[in-house]
């Protein structure tokens, strides 16, 4: 995609601070990090959504994400935990229309987290879970 910032990074038209690279995947420092050491892992083949990615690219993104996770913990960067975050679509929080896995170093009281909606603490009835699971199973 011509106007995709991540595609421009892949083509080296826009600078990035690369951490790791394979034929399929590029990992680089996020320019708006949640915490120091925040890395993005992206497929080199443009895909806006996970559902349009090859299984091989998806596996490699997760594999490289795991390598970055391990490296963060050994690097000396403040990191007592790691969050993986991947927003699939604008309504999920995706800001760049190119699949990207955030690998975020975490530590106590870093100020980052999820905001849960009211009612989150109320567990649904098992029948509701079964009904929802059947809808998903039909289309898998």
C-alpha positions in Angstrom: 0.0 0.0 0.0 1.6 3.3 -1.1 0.6 5.6 1.7 1.1 3.1 4.6 3.8 4.3 6.9 4.8 0.8 7.8 5.2 -0.2 4.2 7.4 2.9 3.7 9.5 1.8 6.7 9.8 -1.7 5.1 11.0 -0.1 1.8 13.4 2.1 3.8 11.7 5.3 2.5 11.1 6.3 6.2 13.7 5.8 8.9 13.2 3.2 11.7 15.3 1.9 14.5 15.4 -1.8 13.6 15.7 -4.4 16.3 15.4 -7.6 14.3 14.5 -8.5 10.7 13.7 -11.7 8.7 12.5 -12.2 5.1 8.9 -12.0 6.4 8.9 -9.7 9.5 10.4 -6.4 10.7 10.8 -5.5 14.4 11.6 -1.8 15.3 11.3 0.7 18.1 8.0 2.4 18.5 8.4 6.2 18.1 5.6 6.8 20.6 6.5 4.2 23.3 4.2 3.2 26.2 7.5 2.4 28.1 11.1 2.6 27.1 11.9 -0.5 25.0 8.5 -0.7 23.3 8.9 -2.6 20.0 6.6 -3.1 17.0 6.7 -6.4 15.1 5.1 -6.2 11.6 4.7 -8.4 8.5 6.6 -7.2 5.5 3.7 -8.1 3.3 1.0 -5.5 3.8 -2.1 -6.8 5.6 -4.6 -4.5 7.3 -6.2 -7.3 9.3 -5.0 -10.6 10.8 -7.6 -12.5 8.7 -5.8 -11.4 5.5 -2.4 -12.6 6.6 -0.8 -15.9 5.8 -0.5 -18.4 8.6 3.3 -18.4 8.1 3.5 -14.6 8.6 1.3 -14.7 11.6 3.4 -17.5 13.2 6.6 -15.5 12.5 5.2 -12.3 14.1 4.5 -14.2 17.3 7.8 -16.0 17.1 9.7 -12.7 16.7 7.6 -11.2 19.4 8.7 -13.9 21.8 12.3 -13.3 20.9 11.9 -9.6 21.6 10.2 -10.5 24.9 13.1 -12.6 25.9 15.6 -9.9 24.8 13.8 -7.2 26.7 14.0 -9.2 29.9 17.8 -9.8 29.5 18.6 -6.3 28.2 18.8 -4.2 31.3 15.8 -2.2 30.2 13.3 -1.8 33.1 11.1 -4.8 32.5 9.6 -7.1 35.0 6.8 -8.2 32.6 5.9 -7.9 28.9 2.5 -7.1 27.4 1.7 -8.2 23.8 -1.0 -6.0 22.2 -2.4 -6.3 18.7 -5.5 -4.3 17.7 -7.3 -5.7 14.7 -9.3 -2.9 13.2 -10.0 0.7 14.1 -12.7 -0.1 16.7 -10.2 -2.3 18.5 -7.7 0.6 18.7 -5.7 0.0 15.5 -4.2 3.4 14.5 -2.1 2.3 11.5 -3.9 0.1 8.9 -1.1 -2.5 8.8 -1.0 -5.4 11.3 1.4 -4.7 14.1 2.2 -6.5 17.3 3.2 -4.2 20.2 5.7 -5.8 22.5 5.7 -3.6 25.6 8.1 -3.8 28.6 6.1 -3.6 31.8 6.9 -2.8 35.4 5.0 -2.1 38.6 3.0 1.1 38.5 4.1 2.0 35.0 0.7 3.7 34.4 -0.4 1.5 31.5 -3.3 -0.9 31.5 -6.7 -1.8 30.2 -9.9 0.1 31.2 -12.6 -2.5 31.7 -16.3 -1.5 31.1 -18.8 -1.3 33.9 -20.3 -4.8 34.4 -17.1 -6.5 33.6 -17.0 -8.2 37.0 -20.4 -9.9 36.4 -19.9 -13.3 34.9 -22.4 -14.3 32.1 -24.6 -17.3 32.4 -23.1 -20.5 31.0 -26.0 -20.6 28.5 -24.9 -17.3 27.1 -21.3 -18.5 26.7 -22.6 -21.7 25.0 -24.7 -19.7 22.6 -21.8 -17.4 21.7 -19.4 -20.3 21.2 -21.9 -22.0 18.8 -22.0 -18.9 16.7 -18.2 -18.8 16.5 -17.9 -22.5 15.9 -20.2 -22.4 12.9 -17.9 -20.1 11.0 -14.5 -21.4 12.1 
